[in-house]
Amino acid sequence: CAYRPRHQQTPVVSPTCFGVCFVGASGAREISTNDSPCFRQGLIDDPANLKSIPVVIFNGKSDWTVFTQVSKEVQQQLSHFIPADKLVTNFETDAAHVWSLDHDFCYCGRCSVFGSGLCCNVNNCAYDLSGDFLRRSYGTLLPRVKARRYFRWIQQDHYLPPGRASWSFARMAPWAIAYVPTGCLASLHGCRVHVDYHGCIADQWPQRLMWVQNLDLNEYGEANNIVILYPQAKGDSRTGTGCWNWGFPKDDTLFDTKMSAQLLTVMNMLDELPRTLELAQELPFGEGPPSSRAPVVVRGRSGNTGSKETLSTGSMPQLLRWAGSRPSSRRAALCENRCGWTRTATKKE
């Protein structure tokens, strides 16, 4: 789920009551798999499908942005949907508000109070977060190897869905990023895809590149023929800089459903992924975005069901990672969304 480097500004992923999504004590109610109006209206898939989805919830003890109690309550809520053997937690490291690695110089707990740079994105907590949730999804994986030093830059606004009354602003960045492993360059046949949704992050490409280059996802992708897609949200002054829409129906009344403009943009890229990657511009690590852009031609999904995916994500685990600074009181007014759920995360991880 969503993650934001601690030293960056802007808000939360979950529009629960003020303070609750940072400290805990949400009192989340138990809900059945069929009591959501959104499910009955076909706006979300059956929550019963979660029974087969591996979930990893990670939260460090030195995370003073979002306390571990919050993630424990997420675990409690998800336990009504997901079997215990598929619902895995790690609350035992001293990690700050970061992604955990099992190597490099950013010691566990660094940037827990202040700091900047790489170590406010990742900590070496002797826990391989990327490897853990990928193995739970795919089973046995080859060890990570050195990644290619190139990214594909996708002109993301080409994949916005056609306009509809439900949304006015998608708040998507003009570019998405993809890592294509060596084994998938000639053909995507037999390749898999993992989508990484960033959290609230600076609307500056050097910061975003630091994120996508240092999670070990590309290294696992290279070893196991997994394409890594990094869609990019822009956010705004209300949702927060670089945030996905975590609770603003004014931009998109269907923001938390499979008809949301942001999700449909991602699905449009996946639906025609071979063509998406063919049209993308390849640049070395550390460079980008490209200086030139083609005219935007909106195409792809409009929210109608039945489109055929080009690649399957498989039983991709949902990686729940809390993010965000404390919101203003006006941002904290929404405690439950209109679908009747107590929000726990947006997914994003």
Helices and strands as residue ranges (DSSP letters): H 20-23, H 37-40, G 47-52, E 55-58, H 68-78, G 84-86, E 87-90, E 99-101, G 118-120, E 122-124, H 129-138, E 150-155, G 156-159, E 175-179, G 182-184, E 192-195, H 205-212, H 217-224, E 226-230, E 235-236, E 240-241, H 261-271, H 273-279, E 281-284, E 318-320
